[in-house]
């Protein structure tokens, strides 16, 4: 199995009852600052506040009754965790969620609100994976990986299908990249629906495994990261990497300072809440890492789940 436009279209039909068709917003102020036309696909307005609702719903509702009978399990720092808990609740099955101890409090609470069974672990990939494996062995739950899963990728790609219907004349689409689920789905959907379009990914310089892997032509794992973009502290998945190499035109990196500045500018100008991971693509435009002058650029605003008691500009 792999990922193609047909799978993304099928996912869109499957999950339509369970997600929002999110709006695309524009800003004359931000257009003037960058010299181009920006079209923001607002997945911060999605169910559970992030695009992850799409992939989780597709994965859960793709399962047969036999596959779903013991529930689902995953490891996630937050948005996928809440999305999977919600999708499982809608299907009437349990969701076992392994979360690192440093996950944002707001995301832990979101999982609880959606009925997820939380198991905390040390904040390393090895600890997340080993704890999740133990939970699956104990419960018989089926793994729904946050990004290294074709059904999840297909669901994430549905945001770009909608974006291209809402803003059909785009020259470029920018998405953040962590594990690569959103980027894989975005790139396959964009190139499949509009072959001439460019797809560029943005990631924190403090979590630059995707950029290094893309340049080297081989997977280079992320050892450790303290980036403020907590949703991007993950290594590119082995199923995602070939799709990224084949369909993505470039991957750029941005500084922590730019992520905070981009997040704040979108809050102030557009009057919407976005989280740090979500600000990374616009940070790449602010840093002129991506040339958008004279272009029509779609940006996936990936999510809006933030701890309002720990906003980044309050700490600096």
C-alpha positions in Angstrom: 0.0 0.0 0.0 1.1 3.6 -0.6 -0.6 6.9 -1.1 -2.2 8.5 -4.2 -4.9 11.0 -5.1 -7.6 8.4 -5.3 -6.9 7.3 -1.7 -7.1 11.0 -0.5 -10.4 11.5 -2.4 -11.8 8.3 -0.8 -10.7 9.5 2.6 -12.4 12.9 2.1 -15.7 11.1 1.4 -15.3 8.8 4.4 -14.5 11.5 7.0 -16.9 14.2 5.8 -19.4 13.5 8.6 -16.8 13.8 11.3 -14.8 16.9 10.3 -15.2 20.6 9.5 -14.6 22.0 6.0 -12.4 24.7 7.4 -12.3 28.2 5.9 -9.5 29.8 3.8 -8.7 33.3 5.1 -6.7 36.1 3.5 -5.0 39.3 4.9 -4.3 42.4 2.8 -1.8 43.4 5.5 0.2 40.2 5.4 0.0 40.2 1.5 1.5 43.7 1.5 4.3 42.7 3.9 5.3 39.7 1.7 4.5 41.0 -1.8 2.3 38.1 -2.7 -1.1 36.7 -2.1 -1.5 34.3 0.9 -4.3 31.9 1.4 -4.5 30.4 4.9 -6.2 27.0 5.2 -7.5 27.3 8.8 -7.1 23.9 10.4 -6.8 25.7 13.7 -10.6 25.8 13.4 -10.8 22.0 12.8 -12.3 19.5 15.3 -9.9 19.2 18.3 -8.2 22.4 16.9 -5.9 20.7 14.4 -5.7 18.9 11.0 -5.0 15.7 12.9 -8.7 15.1 13.2 -8.7 14.2 9.5 -6.1 11.5 9.6 -7.3 10.0 12.8 -10.9 9.8 11.6 -9.8 8.2 8.3 -7.7 5.6 10.1 -10.3 4.7 12.6 -13.2 4.5 10.2 -11.1 2.6 7.7 -10.8 -0.3 10.2 -13.0 -3.4 9.9 -15.1 -4.3 13.0 -12.6 -7.2 13.6 -9.6 -4.8 13.5 -11.3 -2.2 15.7 -12.7 -4.5 18.4 -9.9 -4.0 20.9 -9.6 -0.3 20.3 -6.7 1.7 19.0 -3.4 3.0 20.5 -0.8 5.6 19.6 1.9 7.7 21.0 1.7 11.5 20.5 2.6 14.8 22.1 -0.9 16.1 21.7 -2.9 16.8 18.6 -3.0 13.3 17.1 -3.7 12.0 20.6 -6.8 14.1 21.0 -7.8 13.4 17.4 -7.5 9.6 17.9 -9.4 9.7 21.2 -12.2 11.6 19.5 -12.4 9.4 16.5 -12.4 6.3 18.7 -15.2 7.8 20.9 -17.2 8.4 17.8 -16.8 4.8 16.7 -17.4 3.5 20.2 -14.0 1.9 20.8 -11.3 2.6 23.4 -8.2 4.7 22.6 -5.0 4.1 24.6 -2.8 7.2 24.3 0.9 7.3 25.3 2.0 10.9 25.9 5.4 12.3 27.0 5.5 13.9 30.4 6.5 17.2 28.8 3.4 17.4 26.5 1.5 20.7 26.9 -1.1 20.6 29.6 -3.8 21.9 27.2 -3.2 18.9 24.9 -3.3 16.4 27.8 -6.6 17.9 28.9 -7.9 17.7 25.3 -7.2 13.9 25.3 -9.0 13.5 28.6 -12.0 15.4 27.4 -12.3 13.2 24.4 -12.2 10.0 26.5 -8.7 8.8 25.8 -6.9 6.5 28.3 -3.6 8.3 29.0 -0.3 6.5 29.8 2.6 8.9 30.5 6.2 8.2 29.5 9.6 9.8 29.4 9.9 12.4 26.6 12.0 10.4 24.2 11.0 8.6 21.0 12.3 5.3 22.4 10.2 5.6 25.5 7.1 6.5 23.5 7.5 3.5 21.2 8.3 1.0 23.9 5.5 2.2 26.2 3.1 2.0 23.2 4.2 -1.5 22.4 3.6 -2.6 26.0 0.1 -1.1 26.0 -0.7 -2.8 22.7 0.5 -6.1 24.0 -1.6 -5.7 27.1 -4.8 -4.6 25.4 -4.7 -5.9 21.9 -5.3 -2.4 20.6 -4.4 -1.6 17.0 -1.6 1.0 16.4 -2.6 4.2 14.6 0.7 5.9 14.2 0.7 9.7 14.2 2.2 10.0 10.8 3.9 6.7 9.6 0.5 5.3 8.4 -1.0 5.6 4.9 -4.6 6.0 6.1 -3.5 8.8 8.4 -1.6 10.5 5.5 -4.6 10.2 3.2 -6.8 11.9 5.8 -4.3 14.7 6.3 -4.2 15.3 2.5 -7.9 16.1 2.5 -7.1 19.6 3.8 -5.2 20.4 0.6 -8.1 19.0 -1.6 -10.3 21.5 0.1 -7.8 24.3 -0.2 -7.4 23.8 -4.0 -11.2 23.9 -4.3 -11.4 27.1 -2.3 -8.4 28.7 -3.9 -7.9 27.0 -7.2 -5.2 29.1 -8.8 -2.4 28.6 -6.3 1.3 28.5 -7.4 2.6 27.1 -4.2 1.6 25.3 -1.0 3.6 25.5 2.2 3.1 23.0 5.1 5.1 22.4 8.3 6.9 19.1 8.7 7.5 17.0 11.7 6.9 13.3 11.1 5.7 14.0 7.6 2.1 12.9 7.7 0.6 16.3 6.8 3.4 17.0 4.3 3.0 13.6 2.6 -0.7 14.1 2.3 -0.4 17.7 1.2 2.2 17.0 -1.5 0.4 14.0 -3.0 -2.9 15.9 -3.0 -1.4 19.0 -4.5 0.7 17.3 -7.2 -2.1 14.9 -8.0 -4.8 17.6 -8.4 -2.5 20.2 -9.9 0.7 18.8 -11.3 2.4 22.2 -11.9 2.1 23.4 -8.3 5.1 23.7 -6.0 5.1 22.2 -2.5 7.6 23.5 0.1 8.0 22.3 3.7 9.2 24.4 6.6 10.6 23.1 9.9 12.4 24.5 12.9 16.2 24.7 12.6 16.2 23.1 16.1 14.4 20.0 14.6 15.8 19.9 11.1 15.9 16.1 10.4 13.6 16.4 7.5 15.7 19.1 5.8 18.9 17.0 6.4 17.3 13.8 5.3 15.9 15.5 2.1 19.4 16.9 1.3 21.2 13.6 2.0 18.7 11.3 0.3 18.4 9.1 3.3 16.6 9.2 6.7 18.6 11.0 9.4 16.7 10.6 12.7 16.1 13.6 15.0 18.0 12.8 18.2 16.6 15.4 20.5 14.9 18.8 20.1 13.7 21.5 22.4 12.0 23.6 19.7 9.0 25.6 20.9 7.1 24.0 18.0 6.3 20.9 20.1 4.3 19.2 17.4 7.4 19.1 15.1 9.7 17.3 17.6 9.5 14.1 15.6 11.6 12.2 13.1 10.4 11.9 9.5 8.7 8.5 9.1 10.0 5.7 6.8 6.8 5.5 4.9 6.6 9.3 4.6 10.2 9.9 3.4 9.8 8.4 -0.2 6.6 10.4 -0.7 8.3 13.6 0.5 11.4 13.0 -1.7 9.2 12.4 -4.8 6.6 15.1 -4.3 8.2 18.0 -2.3 10.2 20.7 -4.1 12.2 22.0 -1.1 12.4 22.0 2.7 13.6 25.1 4.5 14.3 25.8 8.2 13.6 28.7 10.5 14.8 30.1 13.8 13.0 29.9 17.1 12.8 33.7 17.2 11.1 33.7 13.8 8.5 31.1 14.9 7.5 33.2 17.9 7.4 36.4 15.8 5.3 34.7 13.1 2.9 33.3 15.7 2.5 36.7 17.3 2.0 38.5 14.0 -0.8 36.1 12.9 -2.5 36.5 16.3 -2.2 40.3 16.0 -3.1 40.8 12.4 -5.5 38.0 11.6 -7.1 37.8 15.1 -6.9 34.0 15.2 -5.1 31.7 17.6 -2.4 29.4 16.1 0.2 27.3 17.9 4.0 27.5 17.4 4.1 24.5 15.0 1.5 26.2 12.9 3.5 29.4 12.6 6.5 27.7 11.0 5.4 28.1 7.4 4.7 31.8 7.8 8.0 32.2 9.7 9.7 30.9 6.5 8.0 33.7 4.6 9.0 36.3 7.2 12.7 35.1 7.0 12.4 35.2 3.1 13.4 31.5 3.1 10.6 31.0 0.6 10.1 33.5 -2.2 6.4 34.3 -2.4 6.6 37.7 -4.2 4.0 37.9 -7.0 2.8 34.3 -6.2 -0.5 32.9 -4.9 0.6 30.8 -1.9 -1.5 28.4 0.1 -0.4 27.9 3.7 -1.7 25.0 5.9 -2.4 26.5 9.3 -2.0 23.2 11.1 -3.5 23.9 14.5 -4.4 26.3 17.3 -3.9 24.4 20.6 -1.8 26.5 22.9 -1.3 26.8 26.7 -2.7 30.2 27.3 -0.8 30.4 30.6 2.6 29.9 28.8 2.5 32.0 25.7 6.0 32.3 24.2 6.2 36.1 24.2 5.3 36.1 27.9 8.6 34.2 28.7 11.0 36.5 26.8 
